[in-house]
């Protein structure tokens, strides 16, 4: 079956519509690819970012104990409450814990 001239006219008339839809589909695909690439860069940057942690109180607080023995009658009640809090919060930790690394396996 041969292609008739009327078929060619219809085909050429529809080529513009087909090319526009193809370009739109390619643009949508490229846009999604760019979005995925930006998301991948953002996730990689988040992985490499250094986040500062909150400082926690660790170990015995020597400064409070040393100052609690120095005199002052007006500060007696404060010292007693700080000593009570120190006794409640006292946690004993091994200073050598986490210092030695066994690399032999």
Secondary structure per residue as TSV (DSSP state, phi and psi in degrees):
chain	resnum	aa	ss	phi	psi
A	1	X	-	360.0	126.2
A	2	X	-	-89.7	157.7
A	3	X	-	-86.9	125.0
A	4	X	-	-86.8	156.0
A	5	X	H	-58.6	-33.0
A	6	X	H	-66.6	-35.0
A	7	X	H	-65.6	-39.4
A	8	X	H	-64.4	-39.4
A	9	X	H	-62.8	-43.0
A	10	X	H	-66.6	-41.9
A	11	X	H	-62.5	-46.8
A	12	X	H	-67.3	-31.8
A	13	X	H	-67.8	-34.4
A	14	X	H	-85.8	-13.7
A	15	X	H	-60.7	-37.9
A	16	X	H	-63.6	-43.1
A	17	X	H	-65.7	-41.0
A	18	X	H	-64.9	-43.0
A	19	X	H	-66.7	-37.3
A	20	X	H	-63.5	-43.5
A	21	X	H	-67.3	-36.4
A	22	X	H	-65.6	-41.5
A	23	X	H	-65.1	-40.3
A	24	X	H	-64.0	-41.2
A	25	X	H	-66.0	-40.8
A	26	X	H	-66.3	-37.9
A	27	X	H	-64.7	-41.4
A	28	X	H	-64.4	-40.0
A	29	X	H	-65.5	-44.5
A	30	X	H	-64.1	-38.3
A	31	X	H	-64.0	-41.9
A	32	X	H	-66.9	-36.5
A	33	X	H	-63.3	-43.8
A	34	X	H	-63.8	-39.9
A	35	X	H	-63.5	-43.6
A	36	X	H	-63.7	-38.6
A	37	X	H	-67.2	-42.4
A	38	X	H	-63.3	-40.1
A	39	X	H	-63.9	-39.9
A	40	X	H	-65.3	-40.6
A	41	X	H	-65.5	-39.2
A	42	X	H	-65.5	-42.3
A	43	X	H	-66.4	-38.8
A	44	X	H	-65.5	-39.7
A	45	X	H	-66.2	-37.5
A	46	X	H	-65.8	-37.0
A	47	X	H	-66.7	-37.9
A	48	X	H	-83.5	-12.9
A	49	X	-	-69.5	144.2
A	50	X	-	-98.7	122.0
A	51	X	-	-104.9	127.4
A	52	X	-	-79.0	127.8
A	53	X	-	-86.9	161.5
A	54	X	-	-73.0	143.3
A	55	X	-	-80.0	131.1
A	56	X	-	-113.9	155.4
A	57	X	-	-85.3	120.1
A	58	X	-	-126.3	147.4
A	59	X	S	77.7	176.2
A	60	X	-	-71.6	145.7
A	61	X	-	-95.9	94.7
A	62	X	H	-70.7	-35.9
A	63	X	H	-61.0	-41.0
A	64	X	H	-65.5	-41.0
A	65	X	H	-67.0	-39.3
A	66	X	H	-68.3	-37.7
A	67	X	H	-80.4	-20.7
A	68	X	H	-71.6	-23.1
A	69	X	T	-85.6	-15.2
A	70	X	S	-75.5	143.3
A	71	X	-	-66.9	-178.2
A	72	X	-	134.0	115.1
A	73	X	S	-78.8	-30.4
A	74	X	T	-73.0	-20.3
A	75	X	T	-99.7	7.6
A	76	X	H	-62.7	-42.0
A	77	X	H	-67.7	-38.3
A	78	X	H	-65.2	-39.4
A	79	X	H	-67.0	-40.0
A	80	X	H	-63.9	-42.6
A	81	X	H	-69.2	-36.0
A	82	X	H	-69.9	-34.3
A	83	X	H	-67.0	-39.9
A	84	X	H	-62.9	-42.7
A	85	X	H	-66.1	-38.1
A	86	X	H	-65.0	-38.7
A	87	X	H	-68.2	-37.7
A	88	X	H	-70.0	-36.6
A	89	X	H	-90.4	0.6
A	90	X	-	-66.6	121.8
A	91	X	-	-126.5	126.1
A	92	X	-	-95.7	127.1
A	93	X	-	-126.3	148.4
A	94	X	-	-77.7	120.5
A	95	X	T	-68.4	-21.4
A	96	X	T	-87.6	-8.2
A	97	X	T	-66.4	125.0
A	98	X	T	86.2	1.6
A	99	X	T	-91.2	-27.8
A	100	X	-	-100.9	134.9
A	101	X	-	-120.1	124.5
A	102	X	-	-92.5	103.7
A	103	X	-	-91.8	-6.8
A	104	X	-	-76.9	-19.3
A	105	X	-	101.0	360.0
